[in-house]
Amino acid sequence: MPCRILFALLDFPPVPGGMSRYYAHLLQHLPPEEVVLLTLQVAGRPPVPYPVETVPLERRGAFSVARYPRWLWAFRRALQRYRPSALLLGHLGFAKMPGLPRLPYGLFVHGLDVLHEHKKARHNPLKRRRLQAAFGRARVVIANSRATLNLVRQLGLPVQEGVVVYPGVDPRVFRPLNLPKAVLRRQFGLPEGAFLVLFVGRPVRRKGLQVLLRALTLLPEEVHLAAAGPGDFEPYRRQAREQGLAHRTWFLGAVPEERLVALYNAADVFALPGDPEPHDVEGFGIVFLEANACGLPVVGGRWGGVAEAVASGETGLLVEPGDPEDLARALEQLYQDADLRQRLARTGRARVLQAFTWPHQAQRLRALYRRILC
């Protein structure tokens, strides 16, 4: 009997974000005859080789009770047309939906999504029962890291079988460029002679850019910082001015994905130190693998799934999250030791090639759904 999976996903290109890219890359490397996609109707979606069913809803409030009938009609339509063997659900809202088709299903979880759902259900017995039931009925829980899977269990949610399918990287895209750093830095208006630390991520507290700025005050004048990502960096510009760092900091804003490779190659070290908050977590950290694939050593905060993205002492260094002194010591070590930087960079790219490509992770996903769901 053929195995065909209906992937019900809220996040899928052209919707931006890491989860959207995660699902798109995994599905791209699965046999098209085994995939059906159910997702939101969004203009500008790139063509894909498998069937797509869409629901004309906005992402915000997509799982309000009033919108359940649209989702359930779309599920029934997909079941009649394609006869899937099972479901893989990319949002907990699907699993909590009354009337979900009675097929075996698995749940994708990423960390922050589980924390938010658990927080909403903590003081509401009905929501808590629905969340417990959603996990209890799932044949498999697919997490983006061991840390995320452990979090699910620590929150007391039932897991029949838990597996990890990590995010991946395309090493043909994210790769060392045979261009001088000075040439690449001119593309972004960055100082050619500085030792450049790079931060790539949204400017939110848990990413730890404020910690990185405090660490910069403890480092030699030659060490500069470039920060890129979608969002408002003005609070960090203000912090840099207040700390006398305006001449050593470069806030680039959102950088298109096709230019990120050049930006990684322009830097000397990548750093995302983290600053944990209650009800927040770093599920994995794909940017560490992207930087490694481009030939950069990395520095990350030891929390959430970061310790799985960074092999400490092999592909980068791990520090205490939220601790500018510990971060400054790690960056100082890399600033002073070119041999260490080169060794971490070489091992980092080799590790990506060995275990963190998208075909490798898609193969893991296919093996588990054929074993557990079909």
PETAWO-V796728 format. One record per backbone hydrogen bond with DSSP energy under -0.5 kcal/mol. CO is the residue of the C=O (numbers start at 1). NH is the residue of the N-H. E is the energy in kcal/mol with one decimal. If there is no record, write none. Layout:
CO&NH&E  CO&NH&E
This chain:
2&4&-0.6  4&85&-3.3  4&86&-1.1  5&7&-0.8  5&36&-2.1  6&8&-0.7  6&88&-2.3  7&9&-0.8  7&38&-3.0  8&90&-3.4  10&12&-0.6  12&15&-2.1  17&21&-1.8  18&22&-2.4  19&23&-2.3  20&13&-0.5  20&24&-2.1  21&25&-2.6  22&26&-2.0  23&27&-2.6  24&28&-1.9  25&29&-1.0  26&29&-0.9  27&30&-1.4  31&34&-2.3  32&35&-1.6  34&5&-2.9  35&51&-0.6  36&7&-3.3  37&53&-3.3  38&9&-2.7  39&55&-1.6  40&42&-0.8  42&45&-0.9  51&37&-2.5  53&39&-2.2  55&41&-2.6  55&57&-2.1  59&62&-1.9  61&64&-1.8  64&67&-2.0  65&68&-1.3  67&71&-1.5  68&72&-2.8  69&73&-2.3  70&74&-2.0  71&75&-2.6  72&76&-2.4  73&77&-2.4  74&78&-2.4  75&79&-2.6  76&80&-2.4  77&81&-2.1  78&82&-2.6  79&83&-1.7  86&6&-2.5  87&106&-1.8  88&8&-2.2  89&108&-2.6  91&94&-1.3  91&95&-0.8  92&96&-1.5  94&97&-1.3  97&100&-1.4  101&103&-2.3  104&87&-2.5  105&139&-2.8  105&140&-0.7  106&89&-2.8  107&142&-3.8  109&144&-1.0  110&112&-0.6  111&115&-2.1  112&116&-2.4  113&117&-2.1  114&118&-2.7  115&119&-2.4  116&120&-2.2  117&121&-1.7  118&122&-1.1  121&124&-1.4  124&128&-2.6  125&129&-2.3  126&130&-2.2  127&131&-2.3  128&132&-2.5  129&133&-2.5  130&134&-2.1  131&135&-1.9  132&136&-2.6  133&137&-2.2  134&138&-0.6  135&138&-0.6  138&160&-0.6  140&107&-2.3  140&142&-0.5  141&143&-0.6  141&163&-2.4  142&109&-2.6  143&165&-2.6  145&149&-1.8  146&150&-2.8  147&151&-2.1  148&152&-2.0  149&153&-1.7  150&154&-2.8  151&155&-1.8  152&157&-1.9  153&156&-1.8  161&141&-2.7  163&143&-2.8  169&171&-0.9  169&358&-0.7  170&173&-1.4  170&174&-2.7  173&175&-1.1  177&179&-1.9  180&184&-1.7  181&185&-2.9  182&186&-1.6  183&187&-0.8  184&187&-0.7  184&188&-0.6  185&188&-1.1  185&189&-0.7  185&190&-2.6  186&189&-0.5  194&196&-0.7  195&197&-0.6  195&224&-2.8  196&268&-2.8  196&269&-1.6  197&226&-2.6  198&271&-2.9  199&228&-2.5  202&204&-2.3  204&207&-1.7  204&208&-0.6  205&208&-1.6  206&275&-1.5  207&274&-2.2  208&212&-1.9  209&213&-2.1  210&214&-1.5  211&215&-2.4  212&216&-1.8  213&217&-0.9  214&217&-0.6  215&218&-1.7  216&219&-1.3  220&223&-2.0  222&195&-2.6  222&224&-0.6  224&197&-2.7  225&250&-2.2  226&199&-2.6  227&252&-3.0  227&253&-0.6  228&201&-2.5  230&203&-0.6  231&233&-0.7  233&236&-0.9  233&237&-2.1  234&238&-2.5  235&239&-1.9  236&240&-2.5  237&241&-2.4  238&242&-2.6  239&243&-1.8  240&245&-3.6  240&246&-0.6  241&244&-1.5  245&248&-2.2  245&249&-0.5  246&249&-0.7  248&225&-2.7  250&227&-2.8  250&252&-0.7  253&229&-2.2  256&259&-2.1  256&260&-0.9  257&260&-0.7  257&261&-0.6  259&263&-1.7  260&264&-2.9  261&265&-2.2  262&266&-1.2  263&267&-0.7  264&267&-1.2  268&297&-0.6  269&198&-2.7  270&299&-1.8  272&301&-1.2  274&322&-1.8  277&280&-1.2  281&283&-0.8  282&305&-2.9  285&288&-1.4  285&289&-0.7  286&290&-2.2  287&291&-2.4  288&292&-2.4  289&293&-2.8  290&294&-1.3  291&296&-2.1  292&295&-1.9  297&270&-2.3  298&317&-2.4  299&272&-2.4  300&319&-2.5  301&303&-1.9  303&306&-1.9  305&308&-1.5  305&309&-1.3  306&310&-2.6  309&311&-0.5  310&312&-1.0  311&314&-2.4  311&315&-2.8  311&316&-1.1  315&298&-1.0  316&313&-3.1  317&300&-2.2  319&302&-3.1  320&323&-1.5  322&324&-0.7  323&327&-2.1  324&328&-2.6  325&329&-2.1  326&330&-1.9  327&331&-2.5  328&332&-2.6  329&333&-2.1  330&334&-1.9  331&335&-2.4  332&336&-2.2  333&337&-1.4  336&338&-0.7  337&341&-1.8  338&342&-2.3  339&343&-2.4  340&344&-2.6  341&345&-2.2  342&346&-2.4  343&347&-2.4  344&348&-2.4  345&349&-2.1  346&350&-2.1  347&351&-2.3  348&352&-1.9  349&353&-2.4  350&354&-1.8  351&355&-2.4  351&356&-0.6  352&356&-2.0  356&169&-2.0  357&361&-1.9  358&362&-2.9  359&363&-2.0  360&364&-1.5  361&365&-2.3  362&366&-2.7  363&367&-2.3  364&368&-2.0  365&369&-2.4  366&370&-2.2  367&371&-1.6  368&372&-2.7  369&373&-1.7  369&374&-1.3
